[in-house]
Every structure is written in C-alpha cells, then in structure tokens.
Amino acid sequence: QRRWKFAFGVCSQMDVAASVPQDGSVYAKAKELELLKDYEGAKRCFLECISCKERRADSAAKDYAGILHTQDSTEEAIAFIKGYLTKVPVRKQDSFQRMLEYLEKQLLDR
C-alpha cells in the first residue's frame, strides 16, 4: 500500500481515496492532486472545473483560492475571490464573503 507524508502526518492511499469524491469529475482529480501536494496540477484542474461550470465549481473556486493562500499568494487569492464573487448568486455569497474576510485578516496579520 502506498503512503504519503503530509504536514499533519503519514497518510495512506486509502485515506486519500476516502477524502476525494469518487465520481471521476475534474473536481475529484483536483482534490486528489491537492491532497498529494501537487498544487500546480490541482490549480489547473480547479480552474478547468470552474471554466466548465461543473457542479462543484463554487467549491473549486474556494479550493483554488485556498491553494493560492497556502503558496503565500494571499493577495492573488483575494483578487480571485473578489472576481469570482461577482458571478455567484446572492444566496450563495456568504461562504465566499467569510473566506474573503479570513484572507484579508491573514494579510493584515503578517
């Protein structure tokens, strides 16, 4: 059985599979790549998911911004969320607003 080392410890292939959607979507591939710390591959897949307007496009947008933040590109993450927020229906904007507030606070706390 393959094992991967993560910041929080050792993670088995089964652990990765359990936390990734099993539907074969581009989003699922992106989550798998993110868990394997292939951030560039994950970002490409998240952007593809967003551009194709897959069912999980909103989640992909938040995950994409999260990776940018992880890579110390918080300003870029903020700009991305602000741009994406204009495409989100008002009823779905709360989680994006919370993420935006969190990122802005992180930027100020540096």
PyMOL commands that set and color helices and strands:
alter all, ss='L'
color gray80, all
select helices_A, chain A and resi 13-18+26-35+39-51+57-70+74-85+90-108
alter helices_A, ss='H'
color red, helices_A
select strands_A, chain A and resi 3-6+9-12
alter strands_A, ss='S'
color yellow, strands_A
deselect
rebuild
show_as cartoon
